[in-house]
Amino acid sequence: MRHFHSTLATLLLAAGASSCSLDSLFNSCPRDQVCVDGTAQFFSFEGGFWAVRGDDNVTYDPIDGLPEDFRQSGLRVRLRARVRHDVGSFHMAGPIVDIISIRKLP
């Protein structure tokens, strides 16, 4: 048990000293998903739709649209999604995604 506590303390110290956060250590993004911070935006072309413009400069187009609570231009969000390579869209804004989770950022 003592070894466990010292190992945990070492891990926490290393995480604090590095550029990554504990959140990224324990909640890394699975390989088959996209995890990105971004901004909710309304795009007026092709009939209009809501999407997330990621900080990675990619526009993520949710297959079912953004949930109502996130339809605020400029709202900062953290998005976890799965890219859908098996469907198409006439929006042509970026990859189509299924939202796994989305939350507002402070």
Steps between C-alpha positions, in 0.01 A plus 500: 500500500787737581646433155165589340483835680857594409438401138181706491678798657779474242248485217314804629821698541614406151165603356515833679850567375426406141302694242213249505217507749361225721189515284702401194687228692189322622251589226698468177305486178447151355654442159163466327375836630569870464541708815525873442427835656322737268229756440135443410412679177201538273581459132245662270584312179317186380187584697683587821636271771685502832848352529813522712803679361786327680810674626674267252334705217270212405122544486319202655150453359282300744280253314200590719599865545610663822277448803272799566697613808815538289349707217664827604745666262837536665430248777821322599458123522694179547388240247557126496370342180538213259565588136248339265675395182192304390266796446499811284358848531430789269646743758856424386632686807714229654480149637160373604502381860286324756522691827604276788520785750502875494535745784528873543841639587539778756 
